[in-house]
Amino acid sequence: MSTITISRTVAAPPEQVFDAWVQPQQLARWWWPQWPDTSYQLDVTVGGNYRIHNAANGIGVFGEFTVVDRPNTLAMTWIWADEEPPRNAAGENVVDEVTVTFTPVSAGTEVTVRHTSTEHIAGGGAEQGWNDVLDRLPAWFAGRG
């Protein structure tokens, strides 16, 4: 089991940054804006499901929210919906855990993503993917002003 931890500071209060993660119309503007045909479906309740999917590229992710504590913490299971999703030794989809925390700091909000998996590969796509997504979040907030 290994965990990738990545943080960014966003120049906005935690409530606004949290909402950018859980409101589909906001999420679509910074998550994968380069793929405008991506669908964002979220039932942001404990036990509620989410699905982010881009059919054109055959990639996506889905899971269930396990913690919804606005504006502090969002946690979820994370299952890749790629053409070749990671599988465990039994041939089942790998179920990762992702926790996002929103900590007030003087410059706004520190967003920290902790992605835990049994299948992380050093130099694999998970770390690059989170860096790409999290790089867009502060830039999107800066451009909203």
C-alpha positions in Angstrom: 0.0 0.0 0.0 1.4 3.4 -0.9 0.1 7.0 -0.7 0.7 9.9 -3.1 0.3 13.3 -1.3 0.0 16.5 -3.3 -0.9 20.0 -2.2 -1.7 23.3 -3.8 -2.7 26.7 -2.3 -5.8 28.3 -3.8 -6.5 32.0 -3.3 -10.1 31.5 -2.1 -11.8 30.5 1.2 -12.3 26.7 1.9 -16.1 26.9 1.3 -15.5 28.1 -2.3 -12.7 25.6 -3.0 -14.8 22.7 -1.6 -17.7 23.7 -3.7 -15.5 23.7 -6.8 -14.9 20.0 -6.1 -18.5 19.0 -5.6 -20.5 21.1 -8.0 -20.4 19.6 -11.5 -20.6 22.9 -13.4 -17.5 24.1 -11.5 -15.7 20.8 -11.6 -16.0 20.8 -15.4 -14.2 24.1 -15.7 -11.0 22.9 -14.1 -10.8 19.1 -13.9 -10.6 18.1 -17.5 -11.5 21.3 -19.4 -9.3 20.1 -22.3 -12.0 17.4 -23.0 -15.3 19.4 -23.1 -17.3 16.2 -23.7 -16.5 14.9 -20.2 -19.5 14.0 -18.0 -19.5 14.8 -14.3 -22.1 13.1 -12.2 -22.0 13.6 -8.4 -24.3 12.7 -5.5 -22.3 14.4 -2.8 -23.6 12.6 0.3 -21.9 9.9 2.4 -22.7 6.7 0.4 -23.5 8.7 -2.7 -21.8 7.9 -6.0 -19.8 9.9 -8.4 -18.6 9.3 -12.0 -16.3 11.4 -14.2 -16.0 10.0 -17.7 -14.6 11.0 -21.0 -15.9 8.5 -23.7 -13.8 10.0 -26.5 -10.6 9.1 -24.6 -11.9 6.0 -22.9 -10.9 7.2 -19.4 -12.7 8.0 -16.2 -13.1 7.3 -12.6 -16.0 6.4 -10.3 -16.7 5.6 -6.7 -18.5 6.4 -3.6 -18.2 9.3 -1.2 -17.1 8.1 2.3 -16.7 11.5 4.0 -18.5 14.7 3.1 -17.5 17.4 5.7 -17.9 20.8 4.1 -15.6 22.7 3.9 -13.0 20.5 5.6 -12.8 17.1 4.0 -14.0 15.1 1.1 -13.1 11.4 0.9 -14.1 8.7 -1.6 -13.3 5.4 -3.1 -11.6 5.7 -6.4 -11.9 3.1 -9.2 -10.4 3.8 -12.6 -12.8 3.3 -15.5 -10.1 3.2 -18.2 -10.0 0.7 -21.1 -7.4 -1.2 -19.1 -8.1 -0.4 -15.4 -5.7 -1.7 -12.7 -6.7 -5.1 -11.4 -5.7 -6.9 -8.3 -4.4 -10.5 -8.1 -8.0 -11.8 -8.2 -8.7 -9.9 -11.4 -11.0 -7.4 -9.7 -10.9 -3.6 -10.2 -8.5 -2.0 -7.7 -10.4 0.2 -5.3 -8.2 3.1 -4.1 -9.0 5.7 -1.4 -8.7 9.4 -2.0 -9.0 12.0 0.8 -9.0 15.8 0.0 -8.5 18.2 2.8 -9.2 22.0 2.6 -7.1 23.9 5.2 -7.4 27.6 5.7 -4.1 29.4 5.3 -3.3 33.1 5.1 -3.2 33.0 1.2 -6.6 31.2 1.0 -6.9 27.4 1.2 -4.3 24.6 1.1 -5.8 21.7 -0.8 -4.1 18.4 -0.1 -4.9 15.2 -1.9 -3.9 11.8 -0.4 -4.4 9.0 -2.9 -3.8 5.5 -1.4 -3.5 2.4 -3.5 -2.1 -1.1 -3.5 -1.3 -0.6 -7.2 0.6 2.7 -7.4 3.5 2.4 -9.8 6.6 4.6 -9.3 6.6 7.2 -12.0 3.1 6.0 -13.0 0.2 8.2 -14.2 -1.5 8.8 -10.8 1.0 11.4 -9.5 1.2 13.1 -12.9 -2.6 13.2 -13.2 -3.1 14.7 -9.7 -0.4 17.3 -10.4 -2.1 18.2 -13.7 -5.5 18.5 -12.1 -4.3 20.4 -9.1 -2.3 22.8 -11.2 -5.5 23.9 -12.9 -7.5 24.5 -9.7 -5.6 27.6 -8.4 -5.3 28.9 -12.0 -9.0 28.6 -12.5 -9.7 30.5 -9.3 -7.2 33.2 -10.3 -8.9 33.6 -13.6 -12.4 33.9 -12.1 -11.6 37.2 -10.4 
